[in-house]
C-alpha cells in the first residue's frame, strides 16, 4: 500500500460556508508548494480538491483501524 492518507478537521468555514462544514473530517491532498504558502489542498464537499487557508483546519491522528477503513472506503 502507498503512503497513508492524511486527514484534518475543519474548525472554521469563515468565507467558505458552501465548501466546508465545521467539525467535518477532510482528506488532504499532498501539495508542498501550497503548504509553503499557508494553504492546504482539501477534497471539499463537491468531491473536488481546492486550496483553503490552513488556519481553517486542525490536523488529527486517527487510530490505525480507522485509517484502514477510510483507505478502503475511497
C-alpha positions as CSV (number, residue, x, y, z in Angstrom):
1,X,0.0,0.0,0.0
2,X,1.2,3.6,-0.7
3,X,1.6,6.5,1.6
4,X,-1.1,6.8,4.2
5,X,-3.7,9.5,3.7
6,X,-3.7,12.5,5.9
7,X,-6.9,14.0,7.4
8,X,-7.8,17.2,9.1
9,X,-10.9,18.5,10.9
10,X,-12.5,21.8,9.8
11,X,-12.5,24.2,12.8
12,X,-13.8,27.3,10.8
13,X,-15.6,27.7,7.5
14,X,-15.5,31.5,7.5
15,X,-15.6,32.7,3.9
16,X,-16.1,29.1,2.7
17,X,-19.6,28.1,4.0
18,X,-20.6,26.4,0.8
19,X,-17.5,24.3,0.6
20,X,-16.6,23.4,4.2
21,X,-18.5,22.1,7.2
22,X,-17.2,22.8,10.7
23,X,-16.3,19.6,12.6
24,X,-16.1,17.5,9.4
25,X,-13.2,15.3,8.5
26,X,-11.4,16.2,5.2
27,X,-8.8,14.4,3.2
28,X,-5.6,16.3,2.5
29,X,-4.1,16.1,-1.0
30,X,-0.3,16.5,-0.7
31,X,0.8,19.8,-2.2
32,X,4.1,21.1,-0.8
33,X,4.1,24.4,-2.7
34,X,0.6,25.2,-1.3
35,X,1.7,24.2,2.2
36,X,4.7,26.6,2.0
37,X,2.1,29.4,1.3
38,X,-0.1,28.5,4.3
39,X,-2.6,26.6,2.3
40,X,-3.9,23.1,2.3
41,X,-5.3,21.2,-0.7
42,X,-8.5,19.6,0.6
43,X,-11.2,17.4,-1.0
44,X,-14.2,19.5,-0.2
45,X,-18.0,18.9,-0.2
46,X,-18.0,18.9,-4.0
47,X,-15.6,15.9,-4.1
48,X,-13.0,18.1,-5.9
49,X,-9.7,19.3,-4.4
50,X,-9.3,23.0,-3.7
51,X,-6.9,25.2,-1.8
52,X,-8.0,26.6,1.6
53,X,-6.2,28.5,4.3
54,X,-4.5,26.1,6.7
55,X,-5.9,28.1,9.7
56,X,-9.3,26.6,9.0
57,X,-8.2,23.1,9.9
58,X,-6.5,21.1,12.7
59,X,-4.5,18.0,12.0
60,X,-5.6,14.9,13.8
61,X,-4.1,11.5,14.3
62,X,-6.6,8.7,13.5
63,X,-6.5,5.2,15.1
64,X,-4.9,2.6,12.8
65,X,-8.1,0.7,12.3
66,X,-10.0,3.8,11.2
67,X,-7.2,4.7,8.8
68,X,-7.5,1.3,7.1
69,X,-11.3,1.6,6.8
70,X,-11.1,5.1,5.3
71,X,-8.4,3.9,2.8
72,X,-10.8,1.1,1.7
73,X,-13.8,3.4,1.5
74,X,-12.3,5.6,-1.2
